[in-house]
Amino acid sequence: MAKAEKPPIKGPWITIKRNLPRHHIVKKVVSTFIKTEYRRKGKGVKFQYPVEKLPKGQVLCIARPGHKKNFDFKVDVIPDHGFGEGSHKEIAMDLRRKRKEKPRNFAELLTTITQIYNCAENDIDALLKKHRSLKNSFKTGGPVEALLKIIKWLFIMEDIVYWDNEGRAFLFNFLRYVAQEKREKTLREALGRVKNPDKLKSFMKKSGIEWAQCDK
């Protein structure tokens, strides 16, 4: 009989707000992991950290260990939000459907995601107060509030795992590219071939979409 999995150890809330730059975010998150997990490691030991409040009393959490080693984590996407497992492709395709439904509202959504990408504002609730109409703009796909909070933590995960590379930029530009590529055949090709920033840059250049660098 297979042994039952151990329930995850609940860690403290990790709150990232204001215009905190990337290196401060990484330091805060990784320091929380170290303080919580020190001397509690072992086979089958898992950790879960609450990071965002969601509507209806739900909470978005991140879980460790992730798919890779060291300080990687996984964003625990809630199934009923309609993002699947929350893979980069699933999030990008949700954005693509929203752009097709309401291009003008999508432009505002992309502006908001760009602010998160640049760490101009890490508080999603504050951003949604500034963009009040955005929260219920789309009938397609998952809820905007959950989407933005998931993307925020995917950016943070990319910073931690690929600090010495273009992790955050790769994800942001991948989301932009998938949402805006006009040629369905080219998009299908890209989804099968894009595995690194250089390959994505090649597809973006052919489509006339400029690569966006992170400000911080």
N, C-alpha and C positions, 0 to 999 in steps of 0.2 A: 504494500500500500504506500502510495506516494505521501510524503510528509506535507502537511498543510503549510502554505506560505506564512511567514511571520508578518503580522500587521506592521505597516510603516510606523517609524518613530515620528511623532509630530514635533516639528521644529517651530521656532517663533515666527511671527509675521515678519516678512521682509517688505518694507515700504520704500518705494522709490518715487520721489515727487520732485516738483520744481524743475529748474533747468540744470540739474546735476549733470556734469560732463561724464563721458564714458568711463574714464579711468577711475573716477570716484565711485561710479555705480559698480564696476567690477570689484573694486576693493571692498565695498560694503557687502556685496553678495557673497564673495568668496570668504570673507572674514566670518560671516554668519555660519557658513558651512563648516569652517574649521572649528569654531567655538562649540558648535552643536555636536559635531561628529567625532571630535577628539576622544579617543579611547572607547569608541562605540562601534568600531568597524568589525567586520567578519562576514563570512559567507551567508548570503541571504538577508543581510541587514539592509533595510531600506529606510529612507527618510522622506518626509513630505512637509513642505513649507507653504503656508497660505500667503498669497501675494496681492490678490485683488478681490474686492467685494463686487458681486454681480447681482442683478435683479432677482427678486423672489427668494432672497436669503441664501443664494448660492455663493460659493467661494471658488475662485480660480487658484489652483495650487501648482507648485512645481515639485517634481519628484527626483530623487537621486537613489542610485546612480542612473545616469542617462545611457545612451547607446554607446558612448565612447568612455574613456577613462578620465581620471583626474577630477576636475571640477565641473564636468558636463552635467546637465540636468535635462529633464523632459517636462514639457508643459502639459499638465493633465487637462486636456480639452474635454469638456462635458459633452457626452454624446448627443443629447437632445438639442444642442445648439446648431447642428447641421453642418459642422466642419469636418466630419469624419474623425480621423485621429489627429487632425491639425497639422498635417504635413505641409511643407512649403507649397507643393503643387496644389493641394486641396484649398489652402488659403488663397493662392493666386487665382485659381479658377472661380472662387467665390467673388473675388474682386472683378474678374472679367464679366461675370453674369450681372453684377451690379452696374458696371459701366454700360453694358448693352441695354439694361432696363432704363436707366436715367443718367445719361452722359453729364448733364449739368450738375446733378447731385454728386456724381462720382468725382468730378473735378474738386469739389469741396472736400470730399472724403480723402482724396489723394493729398490735398494740401495739409490736412490734419495728420495723415500718416507721415508726411515729410517733416512736420514739426517734431514728431516722435523720433523719427530717424536721426534728426539733427540734435536731439536732446534739448530742443528749445523749450519743451514742456513735457515732462514725464508723468504728469498727473492727468490721466484720461478723463476723470470726472470734471476737472477744470476745463479741459478742451471741449467737452460736450456742452458745458454751460455757455461757452463762446459760440458754439455751432449748434444751437438749440434744435434747429429743424433736422439736423443730420441723423439723430438717434432713430427716428422712425421714417426715414426717407425711402427705404427700399422694402419691397415685398419679396424680392428674390434673395435666396441664401440665408445665412445666419444673421443674428442681431448685431448691429454696428458696435454697440458697447463691448460685447464679448470679443468681437473681431479685433478691435483696437487694443484691448488689453492682452489678447493672445499675441498679436504682432509685437507689442512692446517687449514682452518677455522672450519672444523668439529673437529679437534684436540683441537683447542682453545675453542670451545663450550663445549667439554667434560671436559676440565680443569675447566671451570667456574661452570658448573653444578655439577660435581662430584669431587671437589677439595679434599675432604677428602677420596676419594676412588681411584680406578684404572681406571678412565674414559678414559684418553688418551691411556693408555696401553691396555685396553679392546678393544677399537676401532682398534688400530694398529694390535693387534694380531688376532682379528676377520678378518680383511682384509687379513692378511697373511694366516690364516687357510683356509678361503673359496677359495682363489686363488690356494692353493697348495694341498688341500685334493684330493687324488687320487681316492677314492671310492665314486661314485656318491650316492649310497644308504646311506652311512654314512653321507655324506654332507647334504642330504635331512633331515635326522634325526636331525642333528645338527642345521640346520636352524629353525627347529620347536621347539627345546628344549633349545638352548643357550640363556639365559636371564641375565646371570651374569658372572663375571670373573671366578669363581670357576667351573662352568659348562663348560665354554670354555676351561679351563686348562685341564679338564678331557678328552675332545675330542682331544685336541692337543697332550696330552701324548700318547693316543692310536695310533695316527698317526705318532709319532716320531718327532713332531715339537716342538721345545723348546719355552717357553714363553720368550719374549724379554722385559726387563725392560727399562724404559726411563732413559737416562743419566742425564737429568737435571730436 
